[in-house]
């Protein structure tokens, strides 16, 4: 049960960080000359966070055999 609570806290934190990165990426893209390297790094980090979010959600959702 404690592990599940830890996963839920981590999930909330990761989702917030994912939203923050989304905002940062949008702001960077609106610049006249965005730093392409920084933009690419942020997008990769966002994808990494999304993978971890999906992994945690999968752990928290029980497998239902139909």
C-alpha positions in Angstrom: 0.0 0.0 0.0 2.8 2.4 0.8 4.5 1.6 -2.5 1.2 2.5 -4.3 1.0 5.8 -2.5 4.6 6.6 -3.5 3.8 5.8 -7.1 0.8 8.0 -7.0 2.8 10.9 -5.5 5.5 10.4 -8.2 2.8 10.3 -10.9 1.4 13.6 -9.7 4.8 15.2 -9.7 5.7 13.8 -13.2 2.5 15.0 -14.7 3.1 18.5 -13.3 6.6 18.5 -14.7 5.3 17.3 -18.0 2.8 20.2 -18.1 5.6 22.6 -17.2 7.8 21.4 -20.0 4.9 21.7 -22.4 4.6 25.4 -21.4 8.3 25.9 -21.7 8.4 24.3 -25.2 5.5 26.4 -26.4 7.2 29.6 -25.1 10.4 28.7 -26.8 8.7 27.9 -30.1 7.1 31.4 -30.0 10.5 33.1 -30.0 11.7 34.6 -33.2 14.8 32.5 -33.2 14.3 29.6 -30.8 17.3 27.7 -29.6 16.8 24.4 -31.6 19.2 22.4 -29.4 17.4 23.5 -26.2 14.0 22.8 -27.8 15.1 19.3 -28.8 16.4 18.5 -25.3 13.1 19.7 -23.8 11.1 17.6 -26.1 13.2 14.5 -25.4 12.8 15.1 -21.7 9.1 15.5 -22.1 8.9 12.1 -24.0 11.0 10.5 -21.2 8.6 11.8 -18.6 5.6 10.6 -20.7 7.1 7.1 -20.8 7.6 7.0 -17.0 4.1 8.3 -16.5 2.7 5.5 -18.7 4.9 3.0 -16.8 3.5 4.1 -13.4 -0.1 4.2 -14.6 0.4 0.7 -15.9 1.7 -0.5 -12.5 -1.3 1.2 -10.7 -3.9 -0.2 -13.0 -4.5 -3.9 -12.4 -4.5 -6.3 -15.4 -8.0 -7.4 -16.1 -8.2 -10.6 -18.1 -11.4 -10.6 -20.2 
